[in-house]
Amino acid sequence: MKDTMPSDVRARLTALFPDRVAEVEQRERRAAGQVGTAALLESIGAVDAELRRYAERLLAGGADDAPTDAIAAVAELRDAILALRLLNARREMARLSAVMAAEPDAPAMGRWRERFAELMAYVRDLERSGKVRPRPWAALLEREKRPPAEERQRTETMALSKRLEAARDASRAGETR
């Protein structure tokens, strides 16, 4: 889908008129052919093929590939829960490492290090137990990286103010001619 307006303008409009912008985005997705279940599955598949398989089964509403054996169903549920716990632990470790790198002299550094060590031990134990299937965790976490909301807002505000200054300078240059 081609974005037709700058991101800073879109962000400001979304803040002012969230329902209206959502309607416009939905129309753009429809025009680009990104509608319905197929688009949802495609976006999930881009994140993790295993998640796509689970999503397809949920959307099928109990299709033939769902385990009929109660023991197999419980085992699959256990696998999904453990994978989610592992992913959440790795996310928290990524956040903690970023905070510790940004604030090396913080008073809470001792607690952060303890929590990081606990999470590392938890992840190590889960991975060594063989209960969680290997997944490309590093790639998944890399795709999730986004600047914090404050940083994103500050960047958008600075970009908008620069554009306003440039427009003001251009209008003044036109007046002096």
N, C-alpha and C positions, 0 to 999 in steps of 0.2 A: 504494500500500500504506500503510495507516494504521499508524503506529508505536504500539504499545500500552504501551510502557514508556519512561520518561525516558531520554535519551541517556546520562546519567552512570551510571545503573544498568546499562544495556545494555553500556557500555564495561567496567565492572567485571566483569560476568558473562562477557563475552567473554574477558577476560584470565584468569579462573579456569577457565571451562569452554568453550573455543572450539568443540569438536565439538558440544556440546549446543546452544549458541546458534545455530550454523550450521543444525542440524536444525530448530530452531524458526523461524528466518528462512525456510528453504525451505518449511516448511508454510504460513507466512503468505503467501509468494509464490504458492503453489499455490492457496490459498483466494481470493486476489485475482485469480486467472486469469493471473498473470504466470509462465508456464512455457514451457520449450522454446525453440526457435529463434526463434519470433515475438517473444518478449520480448527476446531477445538482440539481434535486428535492430532492434527499436524503440529500445532504449537506445543502440545504435550510431548509428542514424539521428538521434537527438536531438543527438549530438555533431557529426556531419558527414555530410551526405548522400553525399558521395563515398566515405567509408569504408564506408557501408552497401552501396554498390554492390560494392565489393571483397569485403566479407564475404559478400554473397549469392552471389557467384561462387565463393568458397571453399567455402561450404556446399553449393553445387550439385554440386561435384565434377567440374568440367570440363564445364559445360553448353554449350549452343550459342553463347552470346554471348562465350565465351572466344576470344581471337584464335587462329586456326589457322596464320596466317603467323608464322614464327619471328621475322622482323624486327619485326612488330607486337608480338609478345609481349615481346621484349627492350625495345622502346621503352616499353611500358607498365610494365615492371618498373623501368626507369630513371626514369620519371616518379614512381613510388611511392617509390623510394629517395631521390630528390632532395627530394620533398615531406617525407619523414620527416627528412632532414637539416636542411631549413629550419625545420621545427617544433622540432627539438631545439635549434637555434641560437637561435631566438626564446625558448624556455624558459630556456636558460642566460642570455640577456640579461636576462630578467625577474628571475631569481634574483640576478644580479650587481647590477642596479640597486637591488633591495631591500636587499641587504647594504651597498652603498655608501651608501645613504641612512641606514641604521641606524647605521653606524660610519664617519662622515666622517673621523675622525682615525686610522684604523687604519694600522698600518705597511705592510700589504699593498695599500694603496690604489693605488699605482703599477702593480702587477701586474694588479689588477682592471681598471683603466682601459685598460691595453694589451689585455687579453683582450676587453674590451667593444668596443674599436675594431676588433680583428680580426674579431669576430663581426659587427659592423655592416658591415664591408667584404664579408664572405662573403655575408651576406644580400642586400646591395645588388647584388653581382655576380650572384647566382642570380636575383634578381627581374628584373634588367635583361636577362639572357640570354634570357628567355622560355622557359626549359626547364621551369620550374615553373608550373603553372596557378595563377591567383589563387584564393585561398581566404580566408575571413574569419578570418585569423590572430588578430587582436585579440580577437574574440569568443570564439574557442576558448581562448585563454590566460586570458581573464577567467573563463570557466567553471571553469578548472582551479585558480583561486585557492583556497587553503585555508590556515588558520593552520598554522604549523609544529607538529610533534608535541608539542614541549615546551610551547608556548603553549596548545595544546588540552588537554593533560593538566593544566596549572596551572589553567586555567579550570574544567575538570571537577572538580578537587579543591576549588577554592574554592566552587563551587556546592554540592557535596556537604556541605562543612563548614557552609555557611549553612543548608542544609536540616536538618542534624543539630542545629544550635543552635536553630533555630525549633521543631523537634520537642521538644527538651529544655525550652525555655521554655514551650511549650504544656503539657507534662506537669507542670512545676512550678506553672504557673498553676492546673491542675486539682487539685493536692495542697493548695494554700492555701485552697481554698474550703471 
